[in-house]
């Protein structure tokens, strides 16, 4: 009687050598992507320590470009301060407005919600150069001087749609029973919202805040048309430098910004999750 023979599993492991080949190919593909993404950043950091003033040849180790950076050479630190000021203010204002707008949109009728979301998505789909020129013409028509105020309004305007899209999924999944229970227990609407609703949608709010801050920090085209000549952001400053020789102080500043973002990501990812202690009963107290 002939025994039934199971498919042989060779010595390379279950399923033959093909899974291992797939894993090797996947790792190579992932490695190439990481090299493509991070090799330019590594080069920027390396040449920030160059003793020479050329980007293609590393002549030796030196901290001269960091010294010139902290001496506010070419006004980079001033431009960085302007950028951070606008980014913080614009992201906070856009987050407040966008969160409120997301809550209102979710309570609309299906037709009103559809129309409002189409209007909300137009600034994201529109070309930035069109948005920048349009805002510049609007400020000129309203006799608003180009500077910090016009730049802040422009950044808030194009950040709000992204905040709305970040907060709306959380609002859709929000259970109204807890909020209504807090109201039944005597909590004022503002306190019930702050201690019951807001903690539940907070991940979406934080995501919208970070996205708005990043977009505001990185914007070039809209800032170029709405900032004027007295209030210049870092992106506009560096963009103007590209028309001539770009000093290696830009490399030094880029290296410091990369390290700051990297440390921030480490702190966010390795922090201990905290328990949410806000509920309807505490809101009523």
Helices and strands as residue ranges (DSSP letters): H 18-47, H 64-70, G 73-75, H 76-106, H 110-125, H 128-141, H 148-172, H 176-184, H 189-192, I 193-197, H 198-218, H 221-226, H 234-241, H 249-270, H 280-284
